[in-house]
Each structure stands twice: as structure tokens, then as C-alpha cells.
Amino acid sequence: MGLIPQQLLANENIRSHLNIALNMMPQAADGRTAGVESSQSRRNSSLQVADDEVTLKEIIHAYAQQNDLLFKAKPGRMHNGH
């Protein structure tokens, strides 16, 4: 069983953003600037967020809200010490 529920993985937008994030991780680990999806493709996405920078957590949270799902991050998980 994976860490991401099948219901989320069934959504093409979620899978696309997860793949983008996975492809950016090696570049970030090497200290290189990771490529970011174009603002045009973000505008075309069904998950609209006002900020130019969108986190994976924000994407999943927005999807959960749109589908009346409760999004709960795992306890103790932190990003940048927060």
C-alpha cells in the first residue's frame, strides 16, 4: 500500500504535480535550480491557487477541499523546521 491514497492518484492533476515534484527533487538535492512548471500550464490546471509558488501540500489540500475530503498531514512531519 502506498503513502498516497488511490483516490488522489486517480486524479490526473495530482499525478502530474507529483511527477513534477519528483523530477525536481534530484536537481534540488544537487543544489541546482529546479525547473518550475510554466504559469500558463498552471492557469490551465483545474486546481487554481493565487500564488506563483504552489507547494505539493497546497495542491493536495485544494484537491481535498474540492472533493469534500479531510486532508490531515502526518503528525511530526516538518518542512524547513515548521
PyMOL commands that set and color helices and strands:
alter all, ss='L'
color gray80, all
select helices_A, chain A and resi 6-9+12-29+39-44+56-66
alter helices_A, ss='H'
color red, helices_A
deselect
rebuild
show_as cartoon
